Amino acid sequence: MLIENIAQPLPEGAVNMLEMRRVTKRFPGTLALSDVDLTVRRSEIHALVGQNGAGKSTLVKILAGDYRATSGTITIAGTLADIGSTRDARELGIGIVYQDLSLLPNLTVAENISLGREPMRGVGLDRTETDRRATEALARMGIDHIDARTKVRSLALPERQMVEIAKALSLAPRILILDEPTAALTQDEAGRLFAVLRSLRRQDIGIIYITHRFKEILSLCDRATVLRSGCVVGVFEAGEITLDGLVEATLGRRSDVVFQRTTESVQTAGSPLLEVKNLSVGTRVCGVTFAVRQGEIVGICGLLGAGQSELGHALFGDREEVTGSVELHGRPVSVRTPHRARGAGVGFLSDSRREEGVFPDMTTEENIGVASLGRFVLAKIAPLIRKRLLRREAAQVATKTNIAPSALGRPIRLLSGGNQQKALLSRWLMRGAEVFVFLEPTLGVDVGAKIEVYRQLEGLAAVGKGVILISTDVPEILGLSDRILVMEHGRIARMFERGDASEEKLILAMQGAGVNGTPN
């Protein structure tokens, strides 16, 4: 694949595209980065590695101009840089492709690529030049099957990602940052992306590649920098990078768990409550079979894009192309739509709380009651809500989840993330769900709220409910689960009983390796 030289010329004598020296970032009460050094050479793919919260996002936001470093220096192509805004970052030649793509679906490919710097003809958009610019940007990546006039909404996810990269490259960057670029790609799609990146490496571009997929680092990257707790703990050259070495550097001596269930709370699980048989979701989930017993917390983990999120949504009827069967109490049930899943006794807490969970302008008690409105309607011909009854029942269930009574009448958008999550749990308790599917339940909540959420999950198991905990937070999975299923490429790759798993074992399994680093 031939890609034209698109980077801004590198000053004579400059060897490194990026040098960050002793970069520190403090927030009130938090030291996010401490004396971080990072060097990215010209024509290099440099991996940036670390667990969630290690400081990767903060570092990228400093380079993007979203944050200013508290102290330290940044040099780009041999010149000291002051990055005070996103515009500064663009003008300095920093291009970023985030995991959550920024393309606007109702615009064409060409309009997205030129967004914010549209060529004009008179008082209107020069569509001919816009299309030409986009076609040229795509051709530089060896892409000739995407029409620049196509609406982005009609493109498949891998095509959107290629357009996002083409958009970044159209700015002639010196440094290209890719955040988890293969999270939603199949192996074949990822392979095509790697071919593009290897071609870009032959140009004067420094690529920062952020990923949790260590195998990709082994096959693609020239060097790797590992962050832990805001500090650089290792820099590996290509010949030094090993799977075990990356795992050891990433984990360090951190404790396996941040929360441990009490011995009394770990019940002997009862009979099978939910049985999932040969469940597939398009090509993202392939023939998954497992069971959840009464009083059991089953943890499901994997790297981003391994299929666990698709599985969780499918169990609540929120995905198409689903095959396989689901049984509750030994009887077949339909979970092909959210309405049917809800009727079957399945409750679902999404990782997108704001988009798929709360109704921000409704009160907390109304949010709690929204899945059980049938019992509060006066009559079908006059759909008026019996607010006094709703208020009473919402207050009863809220006491179980430790929501303050004063919060029930307030708009839920005014509550903290932790209290919003407890309100969503209350919703399904009111509904009488028997199986709870939690997808990243502590995403975006503080440590104190996390512990409260953990106690609620523990309490559900204690009263015989079935809990499916889907999380990329390995310590969370370890601390809560009775059994742990590890997903890789849409399949269940390993299963661990409680007590047999460790953080190292889970991370190795998520990477597709055995305990000693051998392939599964």
Buried (B, 14 or more C-beta within 10 A) or exposed (E): EEBEEBBBEBEEEBEBBBBBEEBBBBEEEEBBBBEBBBBBBBBBBBBBBBBEBBBBBBBBBBBBBBBEBBEBEBBBBBEEBEBEEBEBBBEBBBBBBBBEBEBEEEBBBBBBBBBEEBEEEEEEBBBEBBBBBBBBBBBBBBBEEBBBBBBBEEBEEBBBBBBBBBBBBBBBBBBBBBBBBBBBBBEEBBEBBBBBBBBBBEBBBBBBBBBBBBBBBBEBBBBBBBBBBBBBBBBBEBEEBEBEBBBBBBBEEEEBBBBBBEEEBBBEBEEBBBBBBEBBBBEBBBEBEBBBBBBBBBBBBBBBBBBBBBBBBBBBBBBEEBEBBBBBEEEEBEBBEBEBBBEBBBBBBBBEBEEBBBEEEBBBBBBBBBBBEEEBEEEEEEEEEEEEEBBEBBBEBBEBBEBEEEBBEBBBBEBBBBBBBBBBBBBBBBBEBBBBBBBBBBBBBEEEBBBBBBBBBBBBBBEBBBBBBBBBBBBBBBBBBBBBBBBBBBBBBBBBEBEEBBBBBBBBBBBBBEEEEEEE
